[in-house]
Amino acid sequence: MDFSLAGTHLELGKVAADFFADKSPLTAVRRVEDDGTGYDGALWRAMAQLEWTRLGHDEAVGGVGGGVLDLVMIYQEMGRTLCPSPHLESAVISAGVLAAAAGHEALLAGVLDGSSVVVPALMEPSGTYGPEGIALGVTGGRLTGTKVLVPYVDSAERVLVVCRESDGEISLTLVDPRAPGVTVAAMPNIAGTPLSVLRFQDAAGDPVAGGWDVIAPVLDRATVLRSAQIVGAAERLLDLSVGYAQARSQFGKPIGAYQAVQYLCTDIAIATHLASLATMRAAALVDLGVPAARAVAEAKARASAAARIAAEKAHEVHAGFAFMMEADIQLFTRRLRHWELDLGDEDHHRARFADALLTA
């Protein structure tokens, strides 16, 4: 397969690289890490002005067209700079569901122009990703149960809750996180991302047409983009590790002159390159509208592996310095750990890949 990118993709990647290097340096990442919002509102508005919140959605629903491969170019640069933003959760997942299910056009318009943030609530205390992990019950539009790892709740106008009807079918419901019957508690996490536990006790919801059949293809798109974000972060870790190996001397010469250190950098490069190829392939297949479950699973499995390998090897190159909060390496390590597990870990997607092979 030819993995050469079109000129428009390369140009978009260059624009995104310049934008995030200017608007989201690591100093800015540190600045928003401990506030309740977890992202810079001015940066978010700038992304919306570039119409990146509309990218990947049809013009018929208020988007500007484009596909997953276009967004991959942006997400790789978001990964390189660790750009904190609710884009994946709001402009990709929630907007994708709202666009596929008629009836919430006003809310969708706000999400696409960046004035509203809607975040998904997928995971539950069981820790199982996918339809098998959905147990939160909904009866007569009233929800009871718990969701965990819900991002950016403090900024969200609505939460898109994946729940299970009394007949066992999965359904989708919009909930106001400030409504009666909803309790929000901060969920401390290694990534420094604003994650919350949401507890529902007979809370009112606004049903969204469709169920797992509606959200599943949207989650596949998001999974490819999370993989691209991992690739970008792992590439940046490789750059940082090579630079450190060239600058740090021991026993009279740069540590990069020693094969043991070279092997560590090579491990990052190989894992990252494989993840990049798989991600590009998955994005292309999704854009073509052909069955892509196996390609998406391979992309995330390889990306999750790259997230783990890049962080581990970068720490070995930098040694104890990497654990210092003043060092940049730990910023990447902590976020990569979250992204490695988010939207299904390596084991989940390897199993999904195997199932797709058996089905084929």
Sequence and secondary structure as in RCSB ss.txt:
>XXXX:A:sequence
MDFSLAGTHLELGKVAADFFADKSPLTAVRRVEDDGTGYDGALWRAMAQLEWTRLGHDEAVGGVGGGVLDLVMIY
QEMGRTLCPSPHLESAVISAGVLAAAAGHEALLAGVLDGSSVVVPALMEPSGTYGPEGIALGVTGGRLTGTKVLV
PYVDSAERVLVVCRESDGEISLTLVDPRAPGVTVAAMPNIAGTPLSVLRFQDAAGDPVAGGWDVIAPVLDRATVL
RSAQIVGAAERLLDLSVGYAQARSQFGKPIGAYQAVQYLCTDIAIATHLASLATMRAAALVDLGVPAARAVAEAK
ARASAAARIAAEKAHEVHAGFAFMMEADIQLFTRRLRHWELDLGDEDHHRARFADALLTA
>XXXX:A:secstr
      HHHHHHHHHHHHHHHHH  HHHHHHHTTSSS S HHHHHHHHHTTTTTTTB GGGT  B  HHHHHHHH
HHHHHHT   SIIIIIIIIHHHHHHSSS HHHHHHHHTTS  EEEE   TT   SGGG   EEETTEEEEEEEEE
ETGGG SEEEEEEEETTS EEEEEE TTSTTEEEEE   TT   EEEEEEEEEE EEES  HHHHHHHHHHHHHH
HHHHHHHHHHHHHHHHHHHHHH EETTEEGGGSHHHHHHHHHHHHHHHHHHHHHHHHHHHHHHTS  HHHHHHHH
HHHHHHHHHHHHHHHHHHGGGGGSTTSSHHHHHHHHHHHHHTTS HHHHHHHHHHHHHH 
